[in-house]
Amino acid sequence: MNNIYDLTIVGLGPVGLFGSFYAGMRGLKTIALESRQEVGGALTAVYPDKFIYDMVGFPKIQAKKLIENLEAQSSHFDNDRRLGFKVDEIIKNSDNLFEVSCGSDTILSKSILVTTGMGAFTPRKLPLKNIEKYEAQENSGIVYIVRNKERYYGKKVVIIGGGNSALDWAHDFDGNSQSVSLIHALPNWQAHEDSIHKLETSNINVYQPFTVKEVIGEEKLEKIIIQNGKSKESIELEADLLLVNIGFLPSKTTFENIGLELNRSEIVVNPATMESTTVPGLFCAGDACSFDGKLKLICIGSAEAAIAVNNAATRIDSSAARKPKFSSAFFSKDMHKKEDQKSA
Ligand SMILES: Cc1cc2nc3c(=O)[nH]c(=O)nc-3n(C[C@H](O)[C@H](O)[C@H](O)COP(=O)(O)OP(=O)(O)OC[C@H]3O[C@@H](n4cnc5c(N)ncnc54)[C@H](O)[C@@H]3O)c2cc1C
């Protein structure tokens, strides 16, 4: 007989991680699958070093630190987890169990929580030939994600892009790095107004509309050649770092095969339960779900994960209370007992 889980969580971004913690609170036998080798979703893939200011109880917290905290929180429970497994299909079998292929294994569960957010992340690459040697390591010169911003303080930083991420990084490096240049191919920015206005009073060298034509350097990046899209004027810039922020290639799995109602590529749910409107037992939370009034924020997605897990618990066992125990009561009694048993 195959091992049957109560819940399979697909995607370990912030919402899946909190869902995993909550599944432990509800005593659900849970497995979580994540396509990347690293958990954290957008927070580790897109903006690990940025500060988040709208997390309940944190005046500010760095994105990667929030994920570390969520990891610590979910580690209160011994849920199974597999990293590096992208789920391409979910099937409901004749026993009403969900089936998900994971390598050579088939995972069976009574319910599913989809927390796949924006999908699996692949940064859009700089469309130039023979640049692999500059992308090989974080100190080779071309990076798509900043992991250690202090490494580039005091250096010559060039950033490509016109969105929030590119402008935020330009402002972050301004004053900390030897020089900051911002290159954008289009005449308009795709960023917040205040960030655009801040450019006027900054020391950032703005090149617009310019594109990168060539990157130069022996072992590491040394210079880049940029060209004005209108006048065709070329300029040579010295660079220790070229940060490419030109977006991500979509790699979203929508699991349509199982009969989900979708709004564009998002799973339509009943917000009272976070259950799919068409597939009973399949729940969805975070950026992957859709309902009237949906807000794509971490605090909201975390609440949706808690709602989903509580409803999954009563669906699996109709005698289980939908209202959970308060964590303060749970941890002070049951959990301490459990932890004492573990250490005995
Ligand atoms: C630059 C930027 C700044 C932001 N700042 C804030 C902020 O200050 N405050 C705030 O509240 N929100 C902020 N957000 C939004 C916030 O990051 C998202 O709302 C949040 O990440 C959603 O979490 P999630 O877990 O639903 O999805 P994601 O973070 O997208 O995580 C989804 C996870 O699922 C995995 N996955 C996807 N498909 C599969 C598959 N088929 N199989 C297995 N795994 C899969 C992915 O690899 C990923 O790890 C920001 C977003 C961006 C881009």
The ligand as an SDF file (V2000), in Angstrom:
LIG
                    3D

 53 58  0  0  0  0  0  0  0  0999 V2000
   10.3030   42.9170   -6.3450 C   0  0  0  0  0  0  0  0  0  0  0  0
    9.1330   42.4880   -5.4830 C   0  0  0  0  0  0  0  0  0  0  0  0
    8.9560   43.0680   -4.2340 C   0  0  0  0  0  0  0  0  0  0  0  0
    7.8610   42.6750   -3.4340 C   0  0  0  0  0  0  0  0  0  0  0  0
    7.6920   43.2610   -2.2010 N   0  0  0  0  0  0  0  0  0  0  0  0
    6.6550   42.8550   -1.4080 C   0  0  0  0  0  0  0  0  0  0  0  0
    6.4550   43.4480   -0.1190 C   0  0  0  0  0  0  0  0  0  0  0  0
    7.1800   44.3560    0.3010 O   0  0  0  0  0  0  0  0  0  0  0  0
    5.4140   42.9770    0.6390 N   0  0  0  0  0  0  0  0  0  0  0  0
    4.5570   41.9880    0.2180 C   0  0  0  0  0  0  0  0  0  0  0  0
    3.6610   41.5790    0.9520 O   0  0  0  0  0  0  0  0  0  0  0  0
    4.7320   41.4250   -1.0190 N   0  0  0  0  0  0  0  0  0  0  0  0
    5.7520   41.8280   -1.8250 C   0  0  0  0  0  0  0  0  0  0  0  0
    5.9090   41.2780   -3.0680 N   0  0  0  0  0  0  0  0  0  0  0  0
    4.9370   40.2180   -3.4860 C   0  0  0  0  0  0  0  0  0  0  0  0
    5.2970   38.8850   -2.8240 C   0  0  0  0  0  0  0  0  0  0  0  0
    6.6520   38.5480   -3.1020 O   0  0  0  0  0  0  0  0  0  0  0  0
    4.3720   37.7790   -3.3200 C   0  0  0  0  0  0  0  0  0  0  0  0
    3.0440   38.1320   -3.0000 O   0  0  0  0  0  0  0  0  0  0  0  0
    4.7470   36.4500   -2.6600 C   0  0  0  0  0  0  0  0  0  0  0  0
    6.0370   36.0270   -3.0450 O   0  0  0  0  0  0  0  0  0  0  0  0
    3.7220   35.3560   -3.0140 C   0  0  0  0  0  0  0  0  0  0  0  0
    4.1330   34.1900   -2.3810 O   0  0  0  0  0  0  0  0  0  0  0  0
    3.7490   32.7390   -2.9500 P   0  0  0  0  0  0  0  0  0  0  0  0
    4.3390   31.7680   -1.9830 O   0  0  0  0  0  0  0  0  0  0  0  0
    2.3060   32.7130   -3.2720 O   0  0  0  0  0  0  0  0  0  0  0  0
    4.4780   32.6430   -4.3710 O   0  0  0  0  0  0  0  0  0  0  0  0
    5.9990   32.7110   -4.8090 P   0  0  0  0  0  0  0  0  0  0  0  0
    6.7980   33.6020   -3.9130 O   0  0  0  0  0  0  0  0  0  0  0  0
    5.9120   33.0450   -6.2520 O   0  0  0  0  0  0  0  0  0  0  0  0
    6.5350   31.2160   -4.6000 O   0  0  0  0  0  0  0  0  0  0  0  0
    6.0380   30.1530   -5.3740 C   0  0  0  0  0  0  0  0  0  0  0  0
    6.9700   28.9430   -5.2360 C   0  0  0  0  0  0  0  0  0  0  0  0
    6.4090   27.8320   -5.9460 O   0  0  0  0  0  0  0  0  0  0  0  0
    7.4070   27.1780   -6.7340 C   0  0  0  0  0  0  0  0  0  0  0  0
    6.7720   26.5510   -7.8780 N   0  0  0  0  0  0  0  0  0  0  0  0
    6.1600   27.1790   -8.9170 C   0  0  0  0  0  0  0  0  0  0  0  0
    5.6460   26.2850   -9.7840 N   0  0  0  0  0  0  0  0  0  0  0  0
    5.9510   25.0560   -9.2780 C   0  0  0  0  0  0  0  0  0  0  0  0
    5.6700   23.7220   -9.7320 C   0  0  0  0  0  0  0  0  0  0  0  0
    4.9870   23.4990  -10.8460 N   0  0  0  0  0  0  0  0  0  0  0  0
    6.1330   22.6850   -8.9860 N   0  0  0  0  0  0  0  0  0  0  0  0
    6.8350   22.9150   -7.8250 C   0  0  0  0  0  0  0  0  0  0  0  0
    7.1060   24.1610   -7.3620 N   0  0  0  0  0  0  0  0  0  0  0  0
    6.6640   25.2180   -8.0730 C   0  0  0  0  0  0  0  0  0  0  0  0
    8.3570   28.3240   -7.1190 C   0  0  0  0  0  0  0  0  0  0  0  0
    9.6440   27.8410   -7.4560 O   0  0  0  0  0  0  0  0  0  0  0  0
    8.3510   29.1880   -5.8480 C   0  0  0  0  0  0  0  0  0  0  0  0
    9.3350   28.7860   -4.9380 O   0  0  0  0  0  0  0  0  0  0  0  0
    6.9630   41.6610   -3.8860 C   0  0  0  0  0  0  0  0  0  0  0  0
    7.1580   41.0540   -5.1420 C   0  0  0  0  0  0  0  0  0  0  0  0
    8.2250   41.4680   -5.9390 C   0  0  0  0  0  0  0  0  0  0  0  0
    8.4210   40.8050   -7.2820 C   0  0  0  0  0  0  0  0  0  0  0  0
  1  2  1  0
  2  3  1  0
  2 52  2  0
  3  4  2  0
  4  5  1  0
  4 50  1  0
  5  6  2  0
  6  7  1  0
  6 13  1  0
  7  8  2  0
  7  9  1  0
  9 10  1  0
 10 11  2  0
 10 12  1  0
 12 13  2  0
 13 14  1  0
 14 15  1  0
 14 50  1  0
 15 16  1  0
 16 17  1  0
 16 18  1  0
 18 19  1  0
 18 20  1  0
 20 21  1  0
 20 22  1  0
 22 23  1  0
 23 24  1  0
 24 25  2  0
 24 26  1  0
 24 27  1  0
 27 28  1  0
 28 29  2  0
 28 30  1  0
 28 31  1  0
 31 32  1  0
 32 33  1  0
 33 34  1  0
 33 48  1  0
 34 35  1  0
 35 36  1  0
 35 46  1  0
 36 37  1  0
 36 45  1  0
 37 38  2  0
 38 39  1  0
 39 40  1  0
 39 45  2  0
 40 41  1  0
 40 42  2  0
 42 43  1  0
 43 44  2  0
 44 45  1  0
 46 47  1  0
 46 48  1  0
 48 49  1  0
 50 51  2  0
 51 52  1  0
 52 53  1  0
M  END
$$$$
